Amino acid sequence: MLKLTQPALLSSVLCLSIPLVAQTIPCGAATDAKVRGIMAQTGANGMAVAVIDHGEVVYVQAYGIRDAKDGPLTTDTVMYGASLTKPVFADTVMQLVD
């Protein structure tokens, strides 16, 4: 199982969950660059990303390694979510406040 540090997980969720208004959803190279920057900044070993636009999955990618044995992280890797609901709930509340 991949263990992300709390700052890495929080950064990932918050940076990638910001709603884009009247813009093209970035996918491919733009998303890859953003994720690799977040991973470098936070020291995360791996990250899986799904870009969802109006309920439709438009991009799925996995980056880095999944465990201490340096096994590659794939889009099928099962990861421990821990306290993932807290930042997601906070983001939802802030959208309602806005």
Secondary structure, DSSP 8 states (H G I E B T S, - for coil): -----HHHHHHHHHHH----SSS----THHHHHHHHHHHHHHT-SEEEEEEEETTEEEEEEEEEBSSTT--B--TT-----TTTHHHHHHHHHHHHH-
